[in-house]
Amino acid sequence: MSNDLDHYVVRSISADEWPAAKALRLVALQDPIAHLAFLETYEQAAARPDSFWQERAAGAAKDATGAQQIVAEAPDGTWVGSLTVLVEEAGTTDWAGFPVERRQGHVVGVFVRADHRGIGLTEVLFDAGLEWAWNMGVERVRLIVHEDNERARNFYRKAGFVPSGVTVPLKEGEDGSAESELEYVLERP
């Protein structure tokens, strides 16, 4: 595999590419730390009907304004990475029930295949996602990361995101321990 990022294509998806978007999501959900990075399991995602994947792709395709899924294609055309940016409008409530106080982007679904990590591909995906978000007029971009996902937290800090102090409680573990996720934000430059 070449480490030359010039041979990769980073772009927004089109609605008719839903089978590839579904396939990459299923690969992501099999990653060893998927339980820390995603709010669904492989089994849940695999059981969803094609109509779900079609709607999801259409809602995040290159002509959509409320969300954008950006993928990285390897030189052979294989999708090897992805992230999605959602636009959250001020005055609404987010997925966790928190009020959204200003128009913001929300990065979700960050994934790069293990054999393509460490070459700068995640940075390129983030650059494309942030550019789209800023062009949509958001005031800031945020993401939510599991407190135990140190690899992701380190990357987000390196990318300029800082903890906001907001903690999102998750389910209680079988041993009675509580897990949580942390919000990181990047203000508009």
Buried (B, 14 or more C-beta within 10 A) or exposed (E): EEEEEEEBEBEBBBBEBBEBBBBBBEBBBEBEEBBBBBBEEBEEBEEEEEEEBBEBBBBBBBEBEEBBBBBBBBEEEEBBBBBBBBBBEEEEEBEEEEEBEEBBBBBBBBBBBEEBBEBEBBEBBBBBBBEBBBEBEBBBBBBBBBBBBEEBBEBBEEBBBEBEEBEBEBEEEEEEEEBEBBBBBBEEE
